Amino acid sequence: MLQPIPPASPNPLLLFVDDDAELTHILSEFFRQQNYRTAAAHTLKEAVHALHREMPALLIVDMRLPDGSGNDLIAYLRQRPEGEAVPIVVVSALADAPSIQTARRFGADEYLIKPFHPDELLAVVQNSLHRRRAVEQLVTREAHLQTVTILAKTIEARDAYTGGHVERVSAYARKLAEALGWSPEDLTLLEFGALLHDIGKITIPENILNKPGPLTPDERAIMREHPQRGAEILQHVDHLRPTIPYILYHHERWDGKGYPEGLRGEAIPREGRLLAIVDAYDAMTTRRPYRSHPLGKTEAAAEIERQAGKIFDPQMAQKFIELIRQGQI
């Protein structure tokens, strides 16, 4: 028997609408065994009442109902804002093309012809809910990404010397992480972490941030507080808390002489080790208060190679140098 795809929320509700009470009972029992909640209605009127009690995660509806058509229920559901994204599976003995086309025009996602095996319906339900979950995750990610990008650009605007820095660092970081075989989930977190890695600079006075010459020891100490300050800010944002290693550790050094914690080697979380390389590369290849003439790619790659095993993780550094020499950076 097929195993259910883990639902986005525990025990999603399936609403069965069919005038065949025996069929809805059998299907309800079957899906409850697969860890779904179920509800049943046998008329259009009952189905409308059920929708008002609780919006289902997915609707399974027959085309022929005693007091109307399944298409009437589909149209009603699609007109409600909370019902626009609910997957709809039609189950019907009507197998002609016009019936199928009409159901899809009203808003049905899937059309299953009776008779069918419960396992067949289970597969359709699983796939429909999986697609909906994927879309919801994409929409959520895009909304969060827009917010994070706006925040990152606002912070960057305070620094006259780092225009475009967060976008470049994010792009370089993704290239390196992909080359290292990081998972899609890790790449999503990296995208947010790279954009926000300097969020702590929002607490640094602008006269220090934009000072055209070398910083004094006191000013340097204040500047070095930005990783910790950034981590403290994100500690209170639940969906961004997993990005803290990028913010907190991107100034640590492989030899233990970095900050804020002076971690050494692989004791530095890999997020910090990766970001340290791409952040330094962008600093080398762009104009900064302490460097009026940026290094070229070849010179920057050579410098990273020299510092591998001192400042940078040697394996990550070598992979990044390969990407530069291959023209991917």
C-alpha positions in Angstrom: 0.0 0.0 0.0 1.2 3.5 -0.7 2.5 5.5 2.2 1.1 9.0 2.7 3.4 12.0 2.0 3.9 13.8 5.4 1.2 16.6 5.4 2.1 20.3 5.9 -0.1 20.2 9.1 -1.0 17.2 11.2 -4.1 15.3 9.9 -5.3 17.5 7.0 -9.0 17.4 6.5 -10.5 15.8 3.4 -14.1 16.6 2.5 -15.9 13.8 0.5 -19.1 15.0 -1.4 -21.0 12.1 -3.0 -24.6 10.9 -2.8 -23.3 7.4 -2.3 -23.2 7.1 1.5 -21.5 3.7 1.4 -18.7 5.0 -0.8 -18.0 8.0 1.4 -18.0 5.8 4.4 -15.4 3.4 2.8 -13.2 6.2 1.6 -13.4 8.0 5.0 -12.3 4.9 6.8 -9.5 4.2 4.4 -8.1 7.8 4.6 -8.4 7.9 8.4 -6.1 4.9 8.4 -3.6 7.0 6.5 -3.7 9.8 9.2 -6.1 12.1 7.4 -9.2 13.6 9.0 -12.3 13.2 6.9 -15.8 14.7 6.6 -18.6 13.7 4.3 -21.6 15.4 2.7 -24.2 13.8 0.4 -25.9 16.9 -1.1 -24.8 20.3 -2.3 -26.5 22.0 0.6 -24.7 19.7 3.1 -21.4 20.4 1.4 -21.8 24.2 1.6 -22.5 23.9 5.4 -19.4 21.7 5.7 -17.2 24.3 4.0 -18.5 26.9 6.5 -17.7 24.7 9.4 -14.1 24.1 8.4 -12.2 24.7 5.1 -10.8 21.3 4.0 -7.2 20.8 2.8 -8.7 19.0 -0.2 -12.1 18.5 -1.7 -13.3 15.2 -3.4 -16.6 15.7 -5.2 -18.9 13.7 -7.5 -20.4 15.5 -10.5 -23.9 14.2 -9.9 -25.6 15.4 -6.6 -29.3 15.2 -5.7 -29.7 19.0 -5.5 -27.2 20.2 -8.1 -23.9 19.6 -9.8 -20.4 19.1 -8.5 -19.5 22.0 -10.7 -21.8 24.3 -8.7 -19.8 23.3 -5.5 -16.5 23.9 -7.3 -17.6 27.3 -8.4 -18.8 28.2 -4.9 -15.5 27.1 -3.4 -13.4 29.0 -5.9 -15.3 32.2 -5.3 -14.3 32.2 -1.7 -10.8 33.7 -1.0 -9.9 30.9 1.4 -11.0 28.3 -1.2 -9.0 29.6 -4.2 -6.0 27.3 -3.5 -7.8 24.2 -2.2 -7.1 21.2 -4.4 -10.2 19.7 -6.0 -10.5 16.1 -7.2 -13.6 15.2 -9.2 -14.7 11.5 -9.0 -17.4 10.7 -11.5 -18.7 7.9 -13.7 -18.9 10.6 -16.5 -15.9 9.7 -18.7 -16.7 11.9 -21.7 -14.3 14.6 -22.7 -16.9 17.5 -22.4 -17.6 16.6 -18.8 -13.9 16.5 -17.9 -13.2 19.8 -19.7 -16.2 21.5 -18.0 -15.0 20.4 -14.6 -11.5 21.7 -15.2 -12.9 25.0 -16.5 -14.8 25.4 -13.2 -11.6 24.8 -11.3 -11.1 21.1 -10.8 -7.5 20.0 -10.5 -7.9 16.3 -11.0 -10.6 14.1 -12.6 -10.8 10.4 -11.5 -13.3 8.1 -13.3 -15.4 5.6 -11.3 -14.9 2.9 -10.4 -11.4 3.4 -8.9 -9.3 1.7 -6.2 -8.8 3.7 -3.0 -5.0 3.5 -3.6 -5.5 5.3 -6.8 -7.3 8.2 -5.1 -4.7 8.2 -2.3 -1.9 8.8 -4.9 -3.9 11.7 -6.4 -4.6 13.2 -3.0 -0.9 12.9 -1.9 0.3 14.5 -5.2 -2.2 17.3 -5.0 -1.4 18.2 -1.4 2.3 18.0 -2.2 2.0 20.4 -5.0 0.0 22.8 -2.9 2.6 22.6 -0.2 5.4 23.3 -2.6 3.6 26.4 -4.0 2.9 27.7 -0.5 6.6 27.2 0.4 7.7 29.0 -2.7 5.3 31.9 -2.0 6.5 32.1 1.6 10.1 32.0 0.6 9.7 34.7 -2.0 7.9 37.0 0.5 10.6 36.5 3.1 13.3 37.0 0.4 11.8 40.3 -0.6 11.7 41.5 3.0 15.2 40.3 3.7 16.5 42.0 0.5 14.9 45.3 1.4 16.4 45.1 4.9 19.8 44.2 3.6 19.8 47.1 1.1 18.7 49.5 3.8 21.6 48.5 5.9 24.0 48.6 3.0 22.9 52.1 2.1 24.5 53.4 5.3 27.9 52.2 4.0 29.1 54.4 1.1 31.7 51.8 0.1 29.7 48.5 -0.2 27.0 49.1 -2.9 26.0 45.7 -4.3 28.1 43.8 -1.8 25.3 41.6 -0.3 24.0 40.6 -3.8 27.5 39.7 -5.0 28.4 37.8 -1.7 25.1 35.9 -2.0 25.8 34.9 -5.6 29.4 33.9 -4.9 28.3 31.9 -1.8 25.6 30.0 -3.7 28.1 29.0 -6.4 30.6 27.7 -3.9 27.9 25.9 -1.8 26.5 24.2 -5.0 30.0 23.1 -5.9 30.4 21.7 -2.4 27.2 19.7 -2.8 25.0 21.5 -0.3 21.4 20.5 -0.2 18.5 22.7 -1.6 17.4 23.4 2.0 20.9 24.5 2.9 21.1 26.7 -0.2 17.8 28.4 0.8 19.2 29.3 4.3 22.5 30.4 2.7 20.6 32.8 0.5 19.1 34.5 3.5 22.2 34.3 5.6 24.4 35.8 2.9 22.0 38.7 2.4 21.9 39.4 6.2 25.5 38.7 7.1 26.2 42.4 7.9 22.9 43.2 9.6 24.8 44.0 12.8 26.3 47.0 11.0 23.0 48.8 11.5 24.3 49.4 15.1 27.7 50.8 14.0 27.9 54.7 13.9 28.2 56.0 10.4 31.3 58.0 11.2 33.1 54.7 11.8 31.4 52.8 9.0 32.4 55.4 6.4 35.7 56.6 7.8 38.0 57.1 4.8 41.2 56.1 6.7 42.4 53.5 9.1 40.3 52.9 12.2 41.7 53.6 15.7 41.9 50.6 18.1 38.7 51.8 19.8 36.9 52.2 16.5 38.0 48.8 15.3 36.7 47.2 18.5 33.3 48.8 17.9 33.3 47.6 14.2 34.1 44.1 15.4 30.9 44.0 17.5 28.7 43.7 14.3 28.6 39.9 14.1 27.4 39.6 17.7 25.0 42.5 17.3 23.6 40.9 14.2 23.1 37.5 15.9 21.3 39.2 18.7 18.9 40.9 16.3 18.1 37.7 14.5 17.7 35.6 17.7 14.2 37.1 18.0 13.1 36.3 14.4 12.0 32.6 14.4 12.2 31.9 10.7 15.6 33.6 10.4 17.3 32.2 13.5 18.8 29.3 11.5 20.9 31.9 9.5 22.8 33.1 12.6 25.9 31.0 11.9 26.4 33.1 8.7 26.1 36.3 10.7 28.1 35.4 13.8 31.0 33.5 12.3 31.9 35.0 9.0 34.9 36.9 10.5 36.4 33.8 12.3 39.8 32.6 10.9 41.0 29.0 10.3 44.0 29.7 12.5 41.9 30.9 15.4 42.8 34.6 15.2 39.4 35.8 14.0 36.4 37.2 15.9 34.1 37.3 17.8 34.9 33.9 19.5 38.4 33.0 18.1 37.3 29.6 16.9 39.8 27.5 15.0 39.6 25.1 12.0 36.5 23.0 11.8 35.2 24.3 15.1 34.0 27.2 13.0 30.6 26.3 11.6 30.8 25.6 7.9 28.4 28.5 7.2 31.0 31.0 8.6 33.9 29.3 6.9 32.2 29.5 3.5 31.0 33.1 3.9 34.5 34.2 5.1 35.9 33.3 1.7 33.3 35.0 -0.5 33.1 38.1 1.7 36.9 38.5 1.6 36.9 38.0 -2.2 34.3 40.7 -2.7 36.3 43.0 -0.4 39.4 42.4 -2.4 37.9 43.0 -5.8 35.9 46.2 -4.9 36.9 49.7 -3.7 37.1 50.1 0.1 38.2 52.9 2.4 41.4 51.1 3.0 42.0 50.2 -0.7 41.5 52.6 -3.6 42.6 50.1 -6.2 40.8 46.8 -6.2 42.6 43.5 -7.0 41.8 41.7 -10.2 40.3 38.2 -10.1 43.7 36.5 -10.6 45.3 38.5 -7.9 42.4 37.9 -5.5 42.5 34.2 -6.2 46.2 34.1 -5.5 45.7 35.9 -2.2 43.0 33.4 -1.2 45.4 30.6 -2.1 48.1 32.2 0.1 45.8 32.5 3.0 44.3 29.0 2.7 45.0 27.1 6.0 45.6 30.5 7.7 42.5 32.6 7.3 40.4 30.3 5.2 39.3 26.7 5.2 41.8 25.1 2.8 39.4 22.8 1.0 36.7 25.4 0.6 39.3 27.9 -0.6 40.6 25.5 -3.2 37.2 24.9 -4.5 36.5 28.6 -4.7 39.8 29.2 -6.6 38.8 26.5 -9.1 35.5 28.3 -9.7 37.3 31.6 -10.3 39.7 29.9 -12.8 36.8 28.2 -14.5 35.1 31.6 -15.0 32.1 30.7 -12.9 32.9 33.5 -10.5 
